[in-house]
């Protein structure tokens, strides 16, 4: 490789408003679809999968088995994060986002046509797990790619607000899935819900996939990727190619970035991820099944509460983005994680009160404080932590490793602990633990508001 490396630059040329709007819609649709798939599956795991795919075990064991199938997708998400993250850093963001949306949509739609355990026996849960793995493989880099695209397109002063559109997408997907399930469990008798009603939400996701694929066909590449010093003809140079080009020029303008010791920014970002990811798994997934299976509350209460919480999130999320742009990422992280830890025990007392109104309020507050607010901050903060050369890969890995350790294992651990103890205190303890990890990470991490996104090195 003899091409010279482009001269250093830190200026991102502004893209037309129309192009930014297209990226925003694409990011919103992709993350809406990912989290619609996520919530469709998690609610199905909590409400019906234990009966139609694991019918020959006790209700508690069936719930644990259903949560386990929900969790296996996170293994595939990690593989997808590595594979597509490296691809996104090597050949660009837009190509990866086209592939991931197609994989996610196809696998989710196919779940809706799966035969049940009553039809084909053990092959039913095996096929369910297989599709969950494919779904996870595509989703492993979806939200990371959408986050990177929005953060790299956005003006520095509005980066928090614009990046929060990713969270609005996740909230839209959660709302759509929760609303569908709320309608189904309220309208259909249980026999119809178990026989055919549960398929409707999965089949409906096909329409969203078609629209998202259509939008992404015409996306432009990220301006940050185009201006990276190590990119030649749309492809990132390898370390050997960079060394050769630098030798020809007599110097390397990106040598410091290449030799920066990696790991510190990644570990801090991973810690920041724990609060949102862990709280999400408990509030949006496990508590729904816990209410119906253990507390014997009507199934519609949990799903309806998530709908109300998601609606409020359309106000919460952009406000957090604006506040992050105004006051910085670090102060908001510290305040939000502290408040979530303090609210954990009161929230569980409200949930176990038996009063449906009180239960709904608790879930709505917990969702907005401990999940959606932190998610709004996470989207922009993690993108600013990493340098442009490995941003996609590191962001995807931080999200997915955090997802495995917190969101995937969390509901399974919670199901086991509550079954063993017969009490709610393990849930409160887990919420406090996740929040404290995030608080400590925010305290030791730097402030990254407005950081130059073209720089190749990490923040620390």
WOGI-V499327 format. One line per field, one symbol per residue. ss: DSSP state (2 for helix, 1 for strand, 0 for the rest). psi: psi as a letter, one per 20 degrees, with the letter a starting at -180 (. if undefined). A space follows every 10 residues. Layout:
ss: ???
psi: ???
This chain:
ss: 0000000000 0000002222 2222222222 2222222222 2222222022 2200000022 2222222222 2222222222 2222222222 2022222222 2222222222 2000002222 0022222222 2222222220 0222222222 2220022222 2222222222 2222222222 2222222002 2222222022 2222222222 2222220000 0022222000 1100110022 2222222220 0000222200 0002222222 2222222222 2222222222 2220000022 2222222222 2222222222 2222222022 2222222222 2222222222 2000022222 2222222222 2222222222 2222200000 2222222222 2222222222 2222222222 2000222222 2222222222 2222000000 0000000000
psi: piqqpqqqqj poppqqhggg hggggggggg hggghggghg ghhhhhghhi hiimikrqgg hhgggghghh hhhhghhggh ggghghghhg irghgghggh hggggghggh hijqqrhhgj chhghghghg hhggghghih jghgghgggg hhhqqhijhg ghhihghhgh hgggggghgg hggghhgpqh hhghghhihg hghhihghgg gggggihjqq qphgghjphj ppkjppqrhg hggghhhhhi roijhghhjp oqgghghghg hhhggggghg hggifghghg ghggikqphh gghhhhgghh ghhiggghgh gghhhgirgg hhgggghghg ghigghghhg hjhiohgggg ggggggghgi fgghghhggh ghhhhqrhhk ggghgggggh ghgghfhghg hgggggghhg hkrihhgghg gggghhgggg ghhirrpjpj qoiiphqrh.
